[in-house]
Amino acid sequence: MRLSCALGVSVSEFFGGSVGSEDIQVARAGERVTVTPTGSGAPHLEALGIKSDKLSTFVLHPQEESQAVGHGSVPTREECAYVLKGEVEVSFEGRSERLSAQDCVHFPGIVPHKIRRIGSAETVVLVIVVNGDL
């Protein structure tokens, strides 16, 4: 980074690349796509609408009952769940983790897992799924 600054070029230009305006995406709150409708008994899941072959992002509103949110049947490289609001329990085979707001769990995408809300308070989880090499 110091070298690119000394030369008066951006880091991407220094490494031979450039970033076009199409490479920067903004997902507005009103543009989210509901993947699972509310009231269906399944967790309310919203896709953020970022177009990428390598990365998927969702906002999850889990229910109190354990549900197979990620079951490991879709090949993904890695997954990360960051609790924005509320408390959840993330269950893996033989292990459970209780997470509160600002807690995060990261794991290989092939691991079957379930996420459930703890208590009746509104719960919101940001889920990031890496589908390929970044």
Summary of the structure (lengths in Angstrom):
residues: 134
radius of gyration: 18.0
end to end distance: 20.2
largest distance: 57.4
contacts: 336
relative contact order: 0.21
helix: 12%
strand: 42%
